[in-house]
Each structure stands twice: as C-alpha cells, then as structure tokens.
Amino acid sequence: MAEAFFSDICLLSYLKELRKNEFWKFKELLKQEPKQSDLRPIPWPELKRASKDDLANLLCRHYPGKQAWEVALRLFPQVNRRDLWAKGKDEIRNKINPYKSNMRKKFSDIWQNETCLVVPESFYAESTKAEYERLSQAFAADKAGEHSVTVALVGAEGTGKTTLLRKVMLQWAEGNLWKGRFTFVFFLNCCEMNIIDKTSLVEFLSGDWPESSEPIHDVFSQPEKILFVIDGLDDLKVDVGLDGDLCSDWEQPRPVHVVLRSLLQRTLLPEASLLVSLSWEWLRKFYHLLRHPVYVYLCGFSGDLKWLYFSRFFQDTDQAAQAFSVVRGHKPLFSLCQYPLVCWLVCECLKKQLQRCQPLGVNFQTTTCIYSSFLTSVFQPERMGWAPGHCHNCLKCLCALAAEGTWAGRFAFQPSDLEENSVSEADALAWVRMRLLRQNGSLWVFPHQYLQESCTALWYLLRLPGEPQHPRIGSATQLVTAVMTEAPFYLKHTALFLFGFATERVAGLLEAAWGLGLDAGLREEITQCLRGLSQQVARSELQINFQNLFSCVFETQDPGFTTQLMSMFQDMEVYISKPDDLMTYACCLQHALNLQTLHLSLENVFAEDCRGLLDNDQKLSCWQALCCAFTNSRDFQMLDLDGCVFNEASQAILWRALAQPTCKLQKLVYNFASNVGESTDFFKALVHNPHLTYLNLHGTNLSSEEVALLSEALRHPMCSIQQLMLGKCDITDEACEDIAVLLVSSRKLKLVSLMENPVMDSGALLLSEALKHPDCVLESLLLTYCCLTSDACDYIAQALVRSTTLSLLDLGSNFLEDSGVKLLCEALGQPSCNLQQLWLVGCYLTPVCCEDLSTVLISNEKLKTLKLGDNKIQDAGVKQLCGALKHPNCKLENLGLELCELTTACCEDLASALTVCKSLRGLNLEWNSLDHDGMVVLCEALDHQDCALQLLGLDKDAFEAETQYLLKGVEERNPQLTICSTPWNRDELMLKGVIV
C-alpha cells in the first residue's frame, strides 16, 4: 500500500490541481530546493520543459519513495496551496500510519484480556448499538463548520463506559469508525496518569508513539483531525476542577490535572475533538469545564438484553433459564442487573452454584453483599485443599496487592509488585482460574477496578490484632477521613466496601464461607473516626462530603449502626440528582436524630421522564420516608430547599410533614420556589407549625393572588412567622396592599424584606400607612432596589414619626437623591422617631445631603448606624459628617462610607473625629482613593488612647507593602481593633435572606 501511494501516478493527481502560474512557480522553487535540502538537482532544461506528467515522473525518478512526496509537500505551501499540503499529509497518515497499527494491536489485546464480557462479541455489538451509532454521528465528518466537538459519555458506575471507549478505539484503529474524520485518536487513561506528577501532552502521548512514525510534533499541525478519548476523570488523584490553572503549550511539563483541564477548556489544542467518559457525580460537580458538549447516555441493559446476556453467558439454555428465573424473581436484583458489571458478577456466582449443584441464590441486599457472594462463590478453599492458615495468608497477600495499588492509584501490576506482596506465581495463576486476577502480557490486573477496591476493603478485615501499620497502605481511619473530605473517586468505592464489611451480617457470611477469624474492631474504628470528623464539622474546621457519607452509611443496612453514625451530625448538605439516590438519603436521614439544619437540593427527581430503578410510587414512598427526618429530629431548626423542583404529590408530602405536631422546624428557606401558591398544604404548614418563625421565599415569582393567600395565612392567629423574606418575588405596588394589611394584622411579624421588587412609590405609600397604624409591630423593613424616588421618602418620613417599633430601615439602591434624604432627616429630627439604623447605600447622594444628616447625628441620640456607601459623599461631605461626630451629643456607632469618592484630603477630618467621638465602633472606608500618606494620618488616630473604634473596613491587600505593614502594626498594638474587607457584608446578606 505504501509503494502504491508514493508512486508518480498518485503524485500526478496532486500536480494536476496546480494552476498554470502555480505550476510554473512550483518548478522554479524545485530548481532551488536541492541547494537548501542537500539533494541531487534535476537538470533545469528537463525541469523547465516538463509537463505535469513529466514532472511527476522526474520527481519519483530523482527522489525515490517517500522523498519525492516530502519535497512536494514542502513546496505546496510556498505556492499558496496549503490545501494540497494538508490533503497530502492526511492521506499519508491514513494510508501509512504505524501509530494506528500500534493501537490496533494494543486495544485488541486489551479487548481480549481485560474486558469482563465472557459472551460473544455479537452480543456486545447488539447491546451497545444505539450508543455506538450516536458516538459515530456526533463526530460525523460532514457536519458543516463543526471541526471541534466535545462528546460526554455519561453513565452510572458499572454501566460499561470504559468498555465502550476501548471498543470504539479498536474500531477506529481497524478502520471501521470515523473514516476520514480523525487521523489520530489518543486514549488518555487517567488511572495511568496518577503515577505521573508532571508531564507535557507530547511527553505523555510519546509512550504509545512508534519510532517508525513521523515526529509526534507534526501530528499537531492538523489538530482538527485529532480526537482525545479521556477515560476515568473520576479516578484522578487530584480533581481536574481543583483550580483554574491552564496551559496552551503541548510541550511544557505541567501537573497532570492542569493538562487535562486545559484540554477540556480548549486552551490546549482547541481545534481537537474530545470524547470523555463521565459519572453522574463528576458531571454535577464539573459540568462547567466542558464546552458545549454533546451528551451520549449509557443506560445499561434493558430487560430483553438481560435475558440475552444470560443466554449467551451460560450457553446451555436450561442453565440460563434457571439462573435468569432466580434473578427475575427478585425485582431489586433484576433492576441492578441493568449494570453490565453486576450482571457479570451475578452470572459468575450462579454458574459456580450450578456447577456444584448448590441451591441458586445471590445476596443482593447491598453492593458489598453482591461482591461477597461473588467472592465466596469463586473462592472456596476446601475445594482447593487449602488449610485455613494458608487460605488466610494467600487471601491477605492478594488483598494487600489490591490495597497497595488502590492507595497509589495503580490498577495494573508488575511481577515485582506480586513478589513484594508475597503473591507467588502459582497463587497468581490460581487466582486467575478463580477470575480474581487476569494476566495481560507481563502485567497482572483485577478483572474490574471495583473488584480490586472490594479486595482493598477486605484487607482491613483480614488484619490480625496488634498488626503494625502497612507502610504503603493507609489505615481505615485515613481511608474514611479521605473519603469524607477530599479524595480520589476510586477511594469512595473502597470506603463503601469498608462500611459493608464492617457489618456483622457480611463479616459473618465471609467467616462462615472461609472459616477465617476476621477483625472485629473495624466497626469501632469507623465510629471513632466519624465522631472526630463530626466534632470538627461542628467547630467549622472541616467540610464533609455528605454524598459519600450517606452512600457509605446506607451500605451498612444496619438501623442501629446507621442511627449511631447519622446522629453525630447536626448540619447536613444533601444534593439529589437521581431518583435512585432518594432511597439512600431517606434510609439515612430518618435516623439523624440530632439533625438541626438541612440544606436540600432536588433536581427533576420527580419528573415523569426521570427514570431509574424506582418507579413513581416508589419515589414518593422514599420521599415520604425522607420527610420523616423532619419529625424524627429532636431539634430540627432550619430546612433550606435550594433549587428544588417538586411535583404536586411530592409537595403535598413535604408540607404535611412540616405541619406535623412533632416537627420543630423554626426556619424555612425555599428560594426560587415553584407553584407554592397552588398548594393549600403549604399555607397549612405555615399556620399549624407553632415553631416556624422564619420564612424565606427569595426569588419566587408570586402573583398578586398568591401574595393575598400568603398574607391571609400569615394573619392567622396560630401562625408564628416573625421574619418574612420576599426578596425578588415580583411583588408589585398592587400586591403591597395585602402586605400592608398583614403588617397591621400580625402581632408577631418583626422583619419584612421586599428587596428587588417593583414596589414603586405607590407601594411605599401603602406600606407607610400600615407602619403608622398603632397595631403594627414591625421592627425592620428592607426596601433595597424597589424603584423608589424622593416622593416615597415623604410617605416614609411620616411613618417614621408615627411608628413606635421600627428600628431598621433599608432604602438602598433607590433614586432618593438629596431631596429625599432631606425629607427623611426632618422625620429623624423628631423626638418620636425611634429609628436606630438607616441604610442609604447607592441612593444618588452628594455632599449636599450631609448637612441634613449632620444635624440628625447631633440631635438624634437613637440613631446608631448610618450607611452611605456607593454615593458621591466626597471629602466635602465627610468634613460635615466628621464635625457632627465630634459633637458630644452624637451617639452614632457605625458609619459606612465605602465607595464614596473619598481621597487622602479627608483623612485629617476622619482622624480628628476618631480621637474625639466616644461612640463610634465601626467605620467602612473601603474602595476609596486613600494613599499611604492618608493612612499614616488615620493610623496615628487609631493608635490614640481616646480612639474607640473596633472595626475598620479596608482591603489591606489593595495597598502597597509599606501601607500593609503600617496597618498590621496598628492591629497588633490594638487587640480590640479589626481591619478587614467588607466588614458588614455577611451580616447584611443574612438579614436580607440572601444567605442563610
């Protein structure tokens, strides 16, 4: 094939595409080429009169073989025919591609030796036909304008993602897939990358690059012809999304996760295409790393395919029918067999039982039970004539090999690894016969990564009392700690098996089958570890991965153990994106007797088209069990429903649970809720739960009718709501009438937030009339960004004079101007005004208003906080305010002047005020143009013995080193003083209900 391609006939087809002027220039360049390339020249007279046919013959005669093509490809770009250069390079690579041959052999061997099929290939082709076609179409060569494509192959663990990627790699290498689309396909195995700290893309790919091939750097000249297949991102030691570092140089050594992240985010070879296998968990955490992906979902076996798998696996029709009837008779097991890996494990168990004429059955209560059934079926020491002592030793050595590899992120072993762990060649071959090991060339592997991880967990059960710590295997405590905080994904499954093996049920099953004494202290070690972690969480020293915790605890299926572990945690975060996870969380949460705060996210779990192992009735049953946690907890304080999507039935279950007499919920946060107004049960929960004092519906679009229903429920004598957060709820001036009625009627409502609603001046009028009513007991009203003008200030000012309870008023981000503040100040000057905090951030104010505000500061001793940030107060305005601060009647404690266009010129006035004012405790000066000289003046005042300031808002990192040193010195000399950025930000956001 190579000789045919390098013939003069093939070269002639390219020369014929040259235009007359291009052909002449080509010959002139060819005349000069021998001088530059040290080649034997073609005589110019022959070259000058040569036709295209003659030139093809001359080139191949003077420069035989591949040499003529190398010359032509160098000249094509010089005659502005880069298209011919690209076409030629592509054809050469496709027809003579040693790398492709190399990959064909490599993946053929992998397919034969490392894939858990044990069925004819025709079955596999049938079972993955739809996914294979979607992958083929996603990268179709004729897609106009789509040179760079990202395809995400998404599926649960054990659905065969790695197997499918290996198959498509083999299909490409054999020339059966993506013909003409990809010249090179590179398979990046993340497990293999774990043993590398730093590498360049070129360096890593060179491992599979044949010496006889072209330089690997040349491959990147046509990146649109390259596909990277990335398998096992979950298995990386370091999360690919850990930081934002990126690279664009394929030759520069960088940390492995940076190289992979750069491929995903298209800074490294952006024209290349990607095929990435992902678990649902990885996709949830790092979906943002993918650029416009096409999703292909791998769902596993349907019912018909399950039977087809059994029939091909057993070959004997009667045996297949017997085995299948056992599985079909247990609905949960039948559902689990949608995963090819589980199907293989179950078939291996049943096959061994049939061979030994034993009763058919598989313990399928948990994942660990299924693997334990497999292990006890394939490993039966008495049939091998192994004594108990030898059995324990051999099994422990195998498990030590697994554990050492798992902790190092290695899933393929050299013969030296077996020797180091005392696994003899005879024992290794015995494990191969039992399907616990496989031999792949010179390497040894477990049939599946999960099987290696189950053996890793088993190693902890096989330890002897008082046995010293293995130098290369972490302790059970280290394993649990890693998985509950930050750890590689593969350790999660090891921990899951660890929890499973720690139960008396599973340990007893193994002891009975093997006659071995197993470590009885594993359960207590897990308990002690989680107790220590829970105490760190309570002190806010640590964040727990609750998804891993729930998965591991669920694996125990031990109610007493579950209660013991779950009751250690008071504050939990739960994210449920799959219906099948409902069962896990329901089982665990109802045992969390000390639960105080639950942050819950549900994404389309109850959608009709969102299917899994559970049908709709089962999903609702699990949801009802989960909601029992709200009534079982001894002191349930807050439920935060973040981004939850419910249907009518699931909403009804939730609200009825919260209305139960045994539910002690105090705070309900349901941001961006949907259809709350359509459920009467929601309003009943508000009325009938006497403990519920806080309701936050931030971001929920409420119609005027829904606001009226809410107002009616909150006015009920049994309702105990004291704080109502309705920010960004699309509440109009019309709906403010119902809010006003509520303010007058409720004797319990203390705080209302209407921030980011189109309240308008007309709505402010209605609210102000309510505030003036003697029955209104409201203490805090937040009207940030409510489309108010100075006209609203007239109504509000009247309310300030009449209200006996209102102490905090937030009018930030409204167009009040100086004229509006003047009206407010007139009210603040009245003795009957009881306001203590006035927030006027971003109200289009100028120095003009500071004269009125200064008068208030002197005359009103009740006002303690004044926030004027994001206004044009300027140095002139500060001068007036500082004059008031120095007055002996001024009792202001907090003053916000961030982003107020201040300069160093005002520092003298501020310094003077700080040394005189005895009441001022907090001052925010962030985001102003204060230089080092100004800070020197301020620091002198801060060091003054009469300065009472305790909190100063400044971003120390924004200053030069000299100023930072100055500020640090002030803090060291004044222990009572804190200098920090955004000093009140968190408290403000919590008060507004933006964060909880």
N, C-alpha and C positions, 0 to 999 in steps of 0.2 A: 504493500500500500504506500509506503514511504517513497519508493522509487518512482511509482506512478505519479505521485503528486509533484515530485521535483523534476518532472520531465519538461522538455521545451514546449510541448503541447499545452500543458497546464499554465506555464508562464505566458504563452502567447495569448491566452484568454484575457489576461490582465493588461498586456501591452495594447491589445485591440481597443481597450476602453480609453486610451490616451487620445486627446485631440491632436490636431496636426502640430500646433505650436508647442504643446506639452511634450509630444514625441520628440521634436527637434531638441528642445531643452534637455530632455532625458538623455539624448545621445551626447550632447555637449558635456553634461555632468559626468556621464560614463567615461568620457575621454579623460577627465581629471581624476576620477576615482582611484585608479591604480597608484597614483602618486601619493594619495592620502592613506591608502589602505595596504600598501606594500603588496599589490597584486600584479600579475603579469598583464600588461596592457593589450587591448585589442587594437590592431593596426587601424589608424584613423581613416585611411581610404576605404577599408571594408566597412567600418562603422558608419562613415558618412553616407554611403550609398545604400546601406542596409534597409530593407523594408521591415515591417513588424515581424513577419515570419522569419526573415533572415536574422534579425536581432535576437529573437528567442533562441535560434539555433546557435548563434555566436556565443551568447551568454552561457549556455549549457555546455558548449564545447570548451570554452576557455576556463570556465569556473564550474567544474562538475559537481553534481549532487546538490547539497543544501547551499553551497557557496553562492551560486547564481541568484538564489532567492534572497540571500542576505544582502547582496549588492542591490537588487531591485527594491527591496523594502527600505533600504537607506535612501534611495533616490526618489521614491514616490512622494514623500512629504515635501521634498525640495522643489517639485514641480506643482505644488499645491494640490496634490491628490492624496491627502491623508486618508480619504475614504478607502482607496485601494490598499494603502498600508494596513489599515485596520482590518479590512476584509481578508487580506493575506495572512496576517498574524492569527486571526481567528480560525481560518481553515487549517493552518499548520498545527495549531494547538489541538483542534478537534480530531485531525487525522493521525497525528503523531504526538501522543500525549502520554509519556511514561508515568506521569502522576496518576492519570486516570486508571492505567493498568495496575499501578500500585494499590490504589483504593479498591479496585475490583477484587484483588486477592485478599486485602486486609478485611474488608467487610464480608466477603464470602466466608472467611474463616470465623469471623465473629458470629455471623448468622448460623453457622453450623454448630459452633461450640458454646456460645454464650447466651442463646435465646431460649427461654422457657416455653417452647411451643409443644414439643412432643406430639405433634399432629402433622398431617401432610400440609405441604405449603399451599395447596389449593384451598384448604380451609381458611388459612390466614388471608389469602387474597380475597376470598369471599367476604370475610368478616370486616375487612377494612376498605372495601371497595369504594364506599361513599367518601370516606376521609381522603383516600388516595386521589380520587378524582378532584376533590376540592383543592388539595395541595397542588395538583397539576395545573388546574385552571387559574389559581391565584397568581402563578408566575408565568402565565401564558405569554409567549414571545410576541404575539400580535396585539398585545394591549397597548394602544396608542399612548405615547408620552409617559408610560409608567416604566421607567428603567429601574428605579429603586423601589422595591416592595418589601414591607415587613409583614411576615405572617406569624401569628402566635398560635401554636398548637396547645390548646388548653384542655386539661382533664384532671380528674382526681388521681390520687396516688394509686398505682397498680392498674391503671387503665391501658397501659401499653404505649406510652408516649415515646420512650426510648426505643422500643422495638420498632415502632413505625418509622422513626427517624433513621435507624440503621437500615431499614428496608429501602427507604427512598434513596439513601446514599448508595446502596448497592445497585438499585435500579438505574441511577444516573451513571454510575461507573460502567455498567453493562450496556449503556447507550439506549436504554428504554424509556428515559424520562428527561424532559426539558431539552430535547434535541434543538440545537441552535440557540438556546436561551442562555445557558451557562457553560462557559468553557472550563471553569474551575469551581468545584464545590468543596469547601473546607469544613470538616467536622470538629467542633470545639467541645471537648468533653470536660466539663467543669470539675469533675472528680479528679481528673488527671492534673488539672491546673492548680489543685490545692497544694501540691507538693512544691510549687514554684512561688517564690516571694515576688520576684520582679522578672519581667520579660517584655520584649517587644513583640509586636504582632508577627513580624518576619521571623524572629527567632523561634517563636512557638510553632509556626507553620513549617519551619525547616525540618522538624522531626520526621515528617512524612514525605519530604521532598526528595525525589530520586536524583542521584548525582548526574544521571544522563540527561536530565531535563534542562530546559533553558533556565537562566538565572531567575530565582524566585521574585526578584525586584521587578523583572519585566512583566510579570503577571498583573501588577497593579496599574499598568498603562491603560488597561481597559476594565476599570472597576465595575462597569455596568454588566460585565459578563461573569461576575463573581457572586457566589452565594455562600454565606456563612451559616452553617447549621450549628446552633448553640443548644446543647443538651445539659440539663442539670443545674440551672442557675440557683435553684433551692439548695443545692449541695455545696455551694461555695462556703469556705470558712468565714469569709468577710462578705457581708451583704453588698451587692453591687450598687445599692442605693444609699450606702452609708454616708457618702459625702459627694460634693458636686465637682470634684476634680475631674478634668477631661484632658485628652490629648488628641493631637492630629497627626503626629509623626509616627509612621508604622515601624520605624527603625529605632526609636528611642525606648529603652527599657523603662517600664513603669509597673507599679503594682498591678497584679492580675485583674482586680476588680475595676481598676481605672481603665484598662484596655477594653474590658467587656462593656463597661458603661459607655465608653466613647464610641464603640460600635453601635450600641443601642440608640444613642442620642445623635448619631450621624455626624460626629466631628471627625471620626476616623473612617476614611473611605466612604463618604456619604452616598456615592453613586452605587455602591454594592447593595445587594439584597440580603435579607435576613430571614431565617426560619428558626424560631425559638420555641422550645417546649416550656410550658409554664403550669404550675399547680394553681388552683384557685386562690390559695393563700398568697402566693407570690404576686399574682395578678392584682389582688386587692391592695397590697402594700406598695407596689411599684409600677402600676399601670402607666403612670405619668412618664416613665422613662421611654416608653415606646412611641414612635412617631407614626401616627395614622395606620395602626395595624389592621390587617385582615385576620379575623378570628376563625379558626377551624377547631371545632369541639370534638373531643374523643369521649364518647359516652359509654363505651364498653359493649358487652354482649346483650342483645335482645333475647327474649325467651326462645325463639327459634334457633338462634346461634348457640345458646347454651346447650340445647339438645344436640346440635350438630357437633359441638366441641366434644361432648361426652361420647358420641358415637364414633368419632374419629380417634379419640384418645384410647378407648378400650378396644376398638376394632371388633371385638366379639359383641354382637348385637344384644344377646341376653344379658351379659355383664353390664353393658352400657345402660340397658333399661333398668336393671336392678339399682345401679348406682344413682341414676337420674331420679328414680322414684323416691329414694331417700331424701334427696335434695328438694325435690318438688313438694314433698310432704311437709317441709318446714319453710314457711313463707319468708322469714328473715334470712335464712341461709340461701334460699333461691334468689332473693334480691341481691345478696352480697356477691353471688356468682356472676353478676354483670361485670365484675372486675376480672380480667383475664388471669391475674396472678392468683386471686382467691380460687378461681375455677381450677387452676393447675394444682394448687395445694390440696384442695378437696378431692380431686380425682386421684392424686397420688395416695392419699390416705385410704380411700375406698378401694383402690387397686390392691394395696397391700392386704387389706382385710379380706378381699375376695380370694387372693392367692392363699391365705392362711385359713380360709373357711371360718373366719370370725364374724360375729354379728356386725352388720353395717351401721355406722353412725359417726358423726363428726360433732365435737363440742364447738358450737359456733356462738356462744354467748358473748364473747369478746374477740378482738383481733388476736390477743395473746392465746386464747383458748384454741383458735384455729391453728396457729403456729405450733402450739403444744401438741395438738392432735397429730399434726404432720410429723413433728419430731419423734413422738412416741411410736408412730406407725413405721417410720423408716429406720429408726434406731432401736433395735431390740437386742440387748446384749446377750440374753440367754440363747438366742438362736445362733449367735456368732461364737458362743463358747467363751465369752469374756467374763472374767471374775469381777465382782463389784469394785474391788480396788482398782483393777486395770481399767474398768469401764469409767470410773470417776476420773482417773488420771488422763485417759485419752480424750474424753469429752471436755475436760477442763483445758487441755492443751489446744484443742480446736477452738474453743471459745476465747482463749487468750489471744490466739491469732486474729480472730474476728475483732476483739476489743482493741487490740493494739492498732489494727488497721483503721477501725472506726474513729478512734481518738485522733489519728493522724490524717484522717480524710482519705485513706487509701482503700481501694476496693479490688485491687489486683496484687498478687503476692509473688515474690521471687522465691525460688527454692531455699535461699538463705533465710527468708522470713519463717518458713516452716521449720527449719533447723533450729533457729533461735527460740522457737516456742515448743520445741521437743515433739513436733509432729513428724514422725518417721515416714518414709516413702510408702511403706506397707500400710500404715494407718491412713495416709492420704488417699491411697487407692481404695481402701475400704470405705472411706467417706464418699469417694466418687461413686462407688456402687450403691451407696445409700442415698445418692442425689443430694448430698450436703456440700459437696465440692465439685468443681469442674476443672479440667485441665485445658488450657488454651495455649498451645505451643509450650513455651518454657514457663508460662505463668499459671498460677492457680487462682481461681475465683470461686466465690459462692454463687449458686445459681441465680440469686437475685440479691440486690443490696439490702432489702428488708430482711432477708434470711440471715445475712451477716449481722444486721443490727439486733435481731432477736437472739442470736448466739452471744452477742456482746452483753446484752442484759442478763442472759443466763449465766455468764461468767460470775456475776456478783452473787448469784445464788449458790454457786459451786465453791465459794471460798471456804476455807477452813477457819475455825475460831482462832483468833490471835494471829492470823496470817499477815505478814508485813505488806505495806503498800507496794504495788507493782510500779516500777519506775516510769513505765510508758503508758499506764492505764490510769485514768482519773478515778477517784473514789466515787461511790454512789452519791455522796453529798455534793461533790464537784459536778457530777452529771446533772443532778436535779437543779442545782443553782444555775448552771449554764443554760439549761433549757427554760427555766422560769424567768431568765433575764434576757441575755442576748447570746445566741449560739447558732452554729450552722444548722440548717434544716434537718440534716440526717441524724443529728443527735436527738431531735424531737422524738423520732420513732424509737430510738434506743430507750429513752426515758419512758415512753408509753409502755414498752415491753417490761421495763423495770417495775413499774407500778403493777402491771398484770401479774408478774412472777411473785410479787410481794404478798399476794393474797393466799390465804390458806387453801382455797379451792384449787388454784393452779399448781401451787407448790406440792399439794397432796397428790394431785394427778401424776406429776413427774416422779415423786418419790415412790408411788405405787408401781409405776411402769418400769422404773430403772433400779429400784431397791437402793437408792442413794440417800444419805443424810444431807439435807440442804440447809443453808444458813437461815436461821430463824430470826436473826436480828435485822434483816433488811427492812421490814416494815417500820420498826422503831427508828432506824436511821433516816428514812424518808420523812417521818413525822417530825423528828427533831430539826431536820433541815428546813422544812416548810414553816415550822414555828419561828425559827430565827429570821427567815425571809419576811414573814408577816409582820414581825416587830419592826424590821427596817422600813417596810412599806408604811406602817403606822406613823413612823417618825419622818416620813417623806424623804428618806435616804435612798430609796430604791423604787423602780417601777417594775411591775410584774407583767409578764406576757400571760394574760388570763386565758387566752385561747389555748395555749399549751397546758396551763394548769387544769382547765376543765377537761381537756382531752385525756390527760393522764389520770385524773381522778375518776372519770367515767369508766376508764378501762378496768378499774378495780371491781365494779359492780358489787360493792360491799357497802350496804347502807350505814353500818356503824363506822367504818373507816372513812366513808365519804363525809359524814356529819363531823367527825373529828377534824378532818382536814379543812373542809369548807368553812367551819365556824371560826377558823383562825383569822379570816379576812373580813374587814368591815366595809371597805370601799372597793368596788369592782367595776371593771370596764368590760362590756360584752358586745362583740360585733358578730352578727349572724347574717351571712350572705347566702347560705344554702339551707333548704328545708331540712335536710338530714341532720344538721347541727342542732336543730331545735330539741331533739331527744337528748343530746349530750348536755346542753345547758339546763334543760328542765330537770333532768335527773340530779344535777349537781346543785343548782340554785335553791331548790326546795329544802336542801339540807344546810343552807347557810343561815344558821340560827342567829348569828350576830351581825347580819347584813344591815348596814346603815345607809349607804349610798350606792346606787346602781346607775351607771351610765350605759344605756342600752341603745344599740343601733340595729335596725332590721331593714334589709334591702330586698323588697319584692319576694319575700319568703312566702307570702300568702297569695301571690299571683297565680291565676289558673294555669298559665303556661310554664310555671316554675316547678318542674318535677324532680323527683329524686326517689329515694327508697320509700318515702312516706306518701300516702295519698292525702287528699284534702281533709278527710275526717281525722286521720292520724296526726296531721299537722296541728289541727285545732285542739286535739286531745293533749298533745305535747305542750302547746301554748298555755292551755289551762293549767297543766302541771307546773309550768314555769311561773305562772302568775301566783301560784300558791306561796312562792317565796315572799310575796308582799304581805301575806298574812301570817306566815310562819315565823318571820323575823321578830325578835324580842324588842327591837328599837329601830324600826325602818324609818329613816328620816327624809331621804330625797330620792326621787326617781327622775332621771334625766333621759328623755326619749329624743335622741338626736338623729334626725333624718329617717325616722321610722315610717314605713308605709304599711298600713293595715287595710284589710277589707272589713266589711260590716260585721261579720261574725267575730273576727279576732278583736275588733274594737269593743264589742259588747262584752266579751270575756274580760278584757282588761279593766274596763270601767266598773264592772260588777265586783271584781276582786278588790279594787280600791275603795269601794263603798262598804266593804265588809266591816263589821264592828271590831274585828281583831286586827285590822290594818291600821297601823300607827303612822302612816305617811304624813310628813309635815310639809314637804316641798315637792311640787310637781312642775317639771320643766318639759314642755313639748314644743320645741322650736320648729317652725316651718311645718306645722301640722296640716293634715288634710281631712276635710269632712267632719271636723269635730262638732260643728253646729248641727249636723244631721243626726247625731246620736243623743237621744234623751238620757241614755245611761251615763254619758259624760256629765251632764248637768246634775244628775242624781248623785254622782260621786262627789261633786263639789259641795253638795248640800249635806249629805249624810256622813261624811268623814269629819268628825269633830276636831281631829288633829291637824287637818290640812289648813295651813295658814299662808302658803305662798303658791302663786300660780303664775307661770311664765309661758306665754304663747308667742314669743318673739318670732316674727317672720311669717305668721299665719294670716292669710288673707281672710278677713272677717267681713261679711256683708252687714248692712245695717240691720237686717233681720237677726243675724247671728249675734250681733252686739246686744240687741234687745233681749234675746234669750239668755245671754250670759249675764246681763245686768239683772234680769229677773231672778236667776239662780243665786247670784251673789247677795241679793237683798233678802233672801230667805233668812228667817231668824236663826235657823240651825247652821247656816254657813259661817265658817270661821276664818275665811280668807282675810288677811291683813295687808298683804303685798300683792299687787296686781301689775304684771309686766305685759304690756300690749304694744311694745315697740315694733314698728314696721308691719303693722297689721292692716294697713289700708283703711284706717278709721277716718272717716270724713267729718266735716262740720255737722252734717245731719246726724251722724251716729253719736256725736258729743252730747246730744240731748239725753240719750239713755245713760251715758257715763255721768252726766250731771245729776240725774235722778238717783243713780247709785251713790254718789258722793253724799247726797243729803240723807238717803235712807239707811245706809250702812253705818252702824255704830262701831264697827271693828276695822274698817279699811283705813290704813295708815299711810300707805305709799301707792302711788299710781304712776306708771311710766307710759307716756304716749309718744315717745320719741320716734322720729322718722315717719310721722303720719301727716296727711294733709288736713290738719285741724283748722287752719286758716284763722283769721281774726274773728269771724262769726262763731267758730267753735270755741275760741278763747272766751268770748263773751258769755256763752252758756256755762262754761266751766267756772268762770269768775262769779257768776250769780250763785252757783252752788257753794263756792267757797265762802261766800258772805253769809250763808244760812247758818243759824246757830247750832243746827243738828249735825253739821259737817265736822268730822273729827280728823280730817286728812292732815298729815304732818309733812309729807314730801310729794312734790309734783314735778315730774320731769317732762319738759316740752321741747327737748332738743330737736332742731330741724323740723319744725312743724309749720313752716310757711307763715310765720307771724311777722307783723310790721309794728311800727310805733303805735298804731291805733290800738293794737292788742294791749299795749302797756297801760293805756288809760283804764281799760276794764280791770286788768290785773292789779293795778295800783289801788283801785277802790277795794278789791278783795283783800289786799294785804292789810289795809287799815281795819277791816271788819273781822278777819279770821283770827280766832284765838289759839289755833293749833298749828297752823302752817309754819314750819321752821326751815324747810329747804325748798328752794325754787330754782330749777334749771331752765334757762331760756336760751341756751347756747345755739349757735348756728341759725339764728333768725335775723331778719333785716330790721333790727330795732333802731339803730343809729343813735346819735347823741340825744335827739329829741325824745326818743322812747325812754332812755335811761333817766332823763330829767324828770319824767312823769313818775318813774319808779322811785326816784330819790325823794320826791315830795312825800310819797307814802311812807318811805323808810324813816323820814324825819318825824313822823307822828309817834307819840308815846304808845299808842295802841298797837303798833306794828310789832309782831313777835318773831319776825323772820331772823334766822341765825346764819343761813348760808344762801348766798346769791351767786349763781354761776352764769356768767355772761360771755363765755368763750365764743369768739368768731361772730360778733354781733355788729360789725362795721362801725366800731367806735374810734374816736380820735381824742387828742388831748383835751378837747372842749368839755367832754363829759367828766373829766377828772375833778373839775371844780365842784360839781354837784356831789360826786362820790366822796370827795374830801370832807365836805360839810357833813355828810351822813356819818363818816367814820368818827367824827368828833362828837356828834350829837347822839348817836345811837350806840349804846353800850351793849345791846343784844346781838348785833351783827358780829359773827366770829370768823366767817370765811367769805372772801370775795375773790372770784376767779375771773380774770380779764384777759386770759391768753388769746393769741391769734387776733389781736386788734392793734390798730395803729396808735398805741398809747404814747410811744416815743419818749424821749428824755424829758420833754416839757411836761407831759402828763405825770411821769414818775416824780418829778420835782414837787408837784402839788400833792400827790399821794404821800410822799415822804414827810411833807410838812404836817399832814394830818396824823401820821403815825407817831410823830414826836409829841403830839398833844397829850397831856396827862389823862384826858377823858377817853382816848382811843383804846378800845379793848379787842381790836382785831387780832386773830390768832393765825390765820392763813391767808396768804396773798399770792395769786397766780398771775405771773407776768411773762410767761413763755411766749416766744414768737411775737414780741410786741415792738419790734424795730428799735430796740434799745442799743445804745453804744456805751463806750467807756465813759463818756461825759456824764452819765447819770450815776456812776459808781460812788462819787463823793456824797451825793444825796442819800443813796441807799445805805452807805456806811454810817452816815450820821444817824439815820433812823434806827439802824440795828443796835447802836450803842445806847439809844435813848428809850426806845419802845420796850416796855417790860412784858407785853402780852404776846408779841409775835413769835410763833413757834415754827411756822413753815413758810418758805418763800421759794417760788419756782421761777428761775431766770433762764431756763433752757432755750436754745435756738435764738439767741441774741448775739450781736456782734461785740462781745466783750473781749478785749485783748489782755495781754499779760499785765500791763500797767494797771488796768482797771481791776484785775483780780488781786493785785498786790494791795490796792486800797481796800477791797472787800475783806481780804484775809486779815488785815490789821484789825478791822472791826469785829470779825468773827473771833479773834483772839482776845478781844476786850472783855474784861471781867463783867461788864454790865450787859453783854450780849446774851439774850435768852433763846436765840434760835436753836432749834433741834433738827430741822430738816431743810436742806438746801438742794433745789433741783438744778443740777448741772451735769452735762455729759463730760466727765473728766477726760475721756479718750479723745474728745474733739479738740483738746488743747495741745500745745507743744509740750515737750518733755519738761521744760523748766516750770511751766504752769502746773502741770500734773504733780510735780514734786512739791510745789507750794501748797496745793490743795490737800495732798496726802499728809503733809506736816500739820496742817490745821486740824484734820480729823484725829491725828494721833495725840495732839495736845488737848483736844476737846472730846472726850469719850461720849458726851451726850449728843454730839453733832454727827449727822449722817449726810453725806453728799452723794447723790445718786441721780440717775436719769429717770424721767417720767415718775416722779415721786408719788403721785396720787392716781396713776393710771389704772392700776388693778382695782383699787377700791371703787373708783368711778364706774368701771365696767361691771363690777359685781353689783353695784347699786342699780345700774341701768338694766341688769339682767342679761347683758351680752355674754358674760362668762358666769359660771355658777360654781 
